[in-house]
């Protein structure tokens, strides 16, 4: 399935064996180049945020890269999707994918969490 079609696909809950991912972007070009690509990068992010594949995205502090919280797709699918990010295509950033399964979670995170794990708080 092409990345654009994946963006329109509803996310799959953790019960179906889908992990949560933290994506760490690291800038490899000066911030002026990153800023030049920012509108295209945001346009890449928005459909995935609307679809629920990405829960959040933002800058690292200090501004050395970005972070994306993702779910509902396989690691391979996420990697293929990230290859279409203009930051990556233009060589302005590299990415690292950290995959995890929840053990404990806040109730507001339950939709993303492994249903076999324990809710704490709230």
Backbone bond lengths (Angstrom), bond angles and torsions (degrees), N, CA, C in turn:
res aa  C-N    CA-C-N  psi(-1)  N-CA   C-N-CA  omega(-1)  CA-C   N-CA-C  phi
1 X - - - 1.434 - - 1.531 108.76 -
2 X 1.324 118.20 130.60 1.461 119.55 -179.85 1.523 110.60 -67.37
3 X 1.353 117.36 154.41 1.461 120.48 -177.80 1.519 113.62 -54.21
4 X 1.342 118.27 -37.87 1.459 119.83 -178.71 1.524 111.42 -65.05
5 X 1.328 118.07 -33.36 1.462 121.12 177.29 1.521 110.87 -72.17
6 X 1.340 116.78 -36.79 1.462 119.91 177.83 1.518 111.04 -60.83
7 X 1.327 116.78 -34.45 1.461 120.06 -178.34 1.523 110.63 -63.56
8 X 1.316 117.83 -28.37 1.463 121.47 -178.76 1.525 112.20 -89.35
9 X 1.314 117.49 -7.25 1.448 121.91 -177.92 1.516 109.87 -84.19
10 X 1.323 117.48 131.94 1.460 120.88 178.68 1.520 109.99 -61.29
11 X 1.308 115.86 146.18 1.460 120.23 179.99 1.516 109.93 -67.52
12 X 1.319 115.06 155.76 1.458 122.07 178.22 1.522 108.39 -105.54
13 X 1.318 118.56 131.64 1.463 119.70 -178.14 1.521 112.02 -66.94
14 X 1.329 114.67 160.50 1.462 120.18 -179.28 1.517 112.08 -57.69
15 X 1.332 117.47 -24.89 1.462 120.63 179.75 1.521 111.33 -59.09
16 X 1.327 117.12 -24.90 1.452 120.62 178.78 1.528 111.82 -88.25
17 X 1.318 116.26 14.38 1.455 119.98 175.55 1.508 114.25 83.75
18 X 1.323 117.60 19.57 1.452 121.10 -179.30 1.522 109.08 -96.19
19 X 1.293 116.46 127.82 1.461 122.34 -177.93 1.522 111.32 -83.21
20 X 1.301 113.76 171.68 1.453 122.31 170.94 1.522 106.31 -102.40
21 X 1.329 116.19 146.69 1.457 121.27 -177.29 1.521 110.77 -128.32
22 X 1.296 115.71 139.56 1.454 122.59 166.98 1.522 105.54 -107.54
23 X 1.315 116.06 121.07 1.457 121.49 178.93 1.523 107.30 -103.52
24 X 1.309 116.19 124.72 1.455 122.12 177.45 1.523 108.78 -107.03
25 X 1.316 116.28 114.27 1.463 121.62 175.11 1.523 107.93 -93.16
26 X 1.324 116.42 138.63 1.467 121.85 176.40 1.519 108.02 -123.61
27 X 1.315 115.38 122.53 1.460 119.83 179.30 1.522 109.89 -67.11
28 X 1.326 115.88 137.52 1.459 122.25 179.21 1.526 111.82 -117.71
29 X 1.326 115.52 -2.25 1.466 121.07 177.82 1.523 108.32 -126.30
30 X 1.320 117.48 163.97 1.462 120.52 179.10 1.534 111.71 -58.29
31 X 1.338 115.60 154.25 1.463 120.68 -178.00 1.526 112.63 -58.74
32 X 1.308 118.35 -29.22 1.468 120.15 177.14 1.527 110.46 -60.99
33 X 1.311 117.65 -39.65 1.474 121.61 177.91 1.523 110.25 -70.82
34 X 1.328 116.87 -41.43 1.465 121.23 176.91 1.524 109.47 -59.12
35 X 1.326 116.67 -46.79 1.464 120.95 -179.53 1.529 111.51 -62.44
36 X 1.321 117.27 -35.82 1.471 121.17 178.10 1.529 111.32 -61.44
37 X 1.344 116.48 -31.08 1.464 121.95 -178.04 1.528 113.51 -95.13
38 X 1.330 117.86 -3.52 1.462 121.27 -170.61 1.531 113.50 -58.87
39 X 1.322 118.75 -44.19 1.467 120.21 -179.37 1.527 111.07 -60.25
40 X 1.330 117.19 -41.42 1.469 120.55 178.25 1.522 111.07 -67.46
41 X 1.336 117.25 -37.95 1.464 121.22 177.77 1.529 110.29 -63.99
42 X 1.324 117.55 -45.22 1.470 121.30 178.72 1.531 110.13 -63.11
43 X 1.323 117.17 -39.32 1.471 120.30 176.83 1.532 110.75 -63.41
44 X 1.317 117.94 -32.47 1.459 121.76 174.27 1.532 110.41 -67.14
45 X 1.321 117.54 -43.03 1.468 121.86 -175.94 1.527 113.42 -69.61
46 X 1.320 117.53 -41.51 1.463 121.24 -168.63 1.527 115.25 -55.68
47 X 1.330 121.27 -45.73 1.463 118.66 -179.74 1.533 112.54 -64.34
48 X 1.306 116.83 -30.93 1.465 120.69 -179.78 1.531 110.88 -76.21
49 X 1.321 116.45 -31.37 1.464 120.26 173.08 1.525 110.08 -68.90
50 X 1.338 117.15 -43.51 1.473 120.55 178.01 1.525 111.31 -62.17
51 X 1.323 117.38 -38.37 1.465 121.97 -177.78 1.529 112.32 -76.43
52 X 1.336 117.04 -15.52 1.457 120.13 -178.57 1.515 113.82 88.44
53 X 1.316 117.72 3.60 1.461 120.73 176.47 1.526 109.73 -71.70
54 X 1.326 116.75 -36.20 1.456 122.59 173.21 1.523 106.87 -108.61
55 X 1.332 116.85 133.69 1.462 120.84 177.55 1.514 111.34 -94.39
56 X 1.314 116.12 -32.41 1.453 120.73 -177.89 1.518 108.83 -158.71
57 X 1.317 114.84 154.32 1.459 121.42 176.05 1.515 107.44 -151.08
58 X 1.321 116.27 144.21 1.452 118.72 178.65 1.508 112.08 -174.93
59 X 1.332 114.40 179.15 1.460 122.05 -178.66 1.518 111.31 -81.34
60 X 1.311 115.37 147.32 1.458 120.28 167.76 1.525 107.95 -76.86
61 X 1.304 115.92 153.13 1.462 121.86 175.67 1.514 108.24 -121.20
62 X 1.303 119.34 118.73 1.457 127.54 0.60 1.526 111.29 -66.70
63 X 1.306 115.95 168.87 1.460 122.28 -171.69 1.533 112.29 -76.88
64 X 1.322 114.08 79.07 1.467 121.09 178.50 1.523 111.78 -112.15
65 X 1.321 116.81 -2.89 1.455 121.80 -177.88 1.508 109.89 169.78
66 X 1.330 115.67 -158.80 1.456 121.07 -178.50 1.513 111.12 -136.65
67 X 1.343 114.05 175.05 1.456 122.12 178.90 1.521 107.85 -136.63
68 X 1.318 115.72 137.32 1.470 121.91 174.61 1.519 106.95 -128.86
69 X 1.314 116.50 134.02 1.459 122.55 173.21 1.525 106.50 -102.99
70 X 1.341 116.46 120.47 1.467 121.50 -172.89 1.517 111.03 -128.31
71 X 1.327 115.42 158.82 1.461 121.68 177.10 1.528 109.22 -160.84
72 X 1.324 115.00 169.79 1.457 119.82 169.54 1.514 115.95 83.65
73 X 1.317 117.49 13.16 1.446 120.21 175.72 1.520 107.79 -149.02
74 X 1.293 116.00 165.86 1.461 119.37 -179.51 1.526 109.35 -76.84
75 X 1.315 115.19 164.27 1.472 119.96 176.83 1.522 110.50 -59.39
76 X 1.341 117.08 -43.51 1.466 120.33 179.54 1.525 111.35 -61.82
77 X 1.329 116.59 -42.24 1.465 120.36 179.20 1.530 110.56 -65.28
78 X 1.338 116.52 -40.95 1.462 119.83 178.10 1.525 110.34 -63.41
79 X 1.325 116.73 -43.64 1.462 119.58 179.11 1.524 111.11 -60.57
80 X 1.321 116.64 -43.54 1.471 120.27 178.30 1.525 110.57 -63.36
81 X 1.318 116.84 -40.66 1.457 121.19 178.84 1.530 110.79 -63.13
82 X 1.322 117.11 -44.74 1.461 121.07 -178.91 1.524 112.07 -64.83
83 X 1.322 117.22 -26.64 1.470 120.30 176.71 1.527 111.18 -64.64
84 X 1.346 118.20 -18.31 1.466 121.76 179.64 1.523 112.42 -91.63
85 X 1.323 118.02 -3.66 1.462 122.11 176.52 1.528 108.40 -65.61
86 X 1.333 118.05 128.65 1.471 119.65 179.08 1.528 113.92 -55.46
87 X 1.326 118.16 -33.43 1.464 119.41 176.09 1.524 110.66 -58.23
88 X 1.324 116.35 -42.79 1.466 121.34 -178.54 1.527 109.77 -73.89
89 X 1.317 116.85 -45.95 1.460 120.25 -178.56 1.523 112.65 -60.17
90 X 1.328 116.61 -34.28 1.467 121.26 -178.14 1.532 112.57 -91.50
91 X 1.343 116.38 2.94 1.455 119.74 178.46 1.521 114.49 72.80
92 X 1.330 117.15 18.84 1.466 121.14 -179.34 1.524 112.12 -87.48
93 X 1.333 117.12 -13.68 1.469 120.53 -179.67 1.520 109.73 -154.84
94 X 1.317 114.11 152.62 1.459 122.42 169.02 1.523 106.64 -114.24
95 X 1.319 117.09 166.69 1.454 119.08 179.46 1.517 111.37 -134.10
96 X 1.316 113.50 152.67 1.462 122.98 172.92 1.519 106.49 -125.74
97 X 1.317 117.12 133.94 1.461 122.19 178.62 1.521 108.69 -105.78
98 X 1.328 115.28 124.68 1.463 121.63 174.50 1.519 106.44 -110.47
99 X 1.322 116.51 116.77 1.462 122.51 -178.58 1.524 108.95 -100.17
100 X 1.347 115.91 136.67 1.462 117.61 175.56 1.520 110.91 -148.76
101 X 1.316 114.40 159.17 1.462 122.99 172.24 1.512 106.43 -116.63
102 X 1.296 115.48 136.80 1.453 119.58 -177.88 1.522 110.85 -67.82
103 X 1.324 115.72 148.91 1.461 123.38 170.59 1.518 109.64 -112.56
104 X 1.321 114.95 -42.15 1.459 123.82 174.99 1.519 107.05 -131.96
105 X 1.329 116.17 150.03 1.460 118.19 178.92 1.525 110.35 -155.65
106 X 1.318 115.49 154.50 1.459 122.37 172.56 1.523 107.49 -75.40
107 X 1.312 116.74 151.04 1.477 120.16 -176.89 1.524 112.58 -57.88
108 X 1.323 117.63 -30.90 1.464 119.96 179.21 1.526 112.28 -70.51
109 X 1.307 116.63 -13.38 1.455 122.06 178.06 1.532 111.72 -99.16
110 X 1.324 116.90 -0.30 1.472 121.53 -172.81 1.527 112.97 -56.49
111 X 1.298 117.71 -35.31 1.462 120.78 -179.21 1.528 111.67 -61.62
112 X 1.322 116.58 -26.36 1.457 121.81 -179.50 1.516 112.75 -97.08
113 X 1.309 116.51 -18.20 1.459 120.98 -169.67 1.521 112.35 -83.37
114 X 1.317 114.79 157.72 1.457 121.54 171.38 1.531 107.01 -62.72
115 X 1.327 118.62 122.82 1.468 120.40 -176.00 1.527 113.56 -65.33
116 X 1.310 116.70 -13.35 1.467 120.19 179.38 1.524 111.48 -85.51
117 X 1.332 117.29 -1.53 1.453 120.91 -177.61 1.511 111.30 -99.38
118 X 1.304 115.68 169.37 1.445 121.73 -171.32 1.525 112.44 -94.37
119 X 1.334 114.96 137.04 1.443 122.06 174.55 1.534 108.38 -86.28
120 X 1.313 115.96 135.63 1.456 121.90 179.31 1.525 107.09 -128.52
121 X 1.318 116.53 133.13 1.467 120.50 175.87 1.512 112.67 82.25
122 X 1.307 111.98 164.76 1.464 120.56 175.37 1.473 113.24 69.15
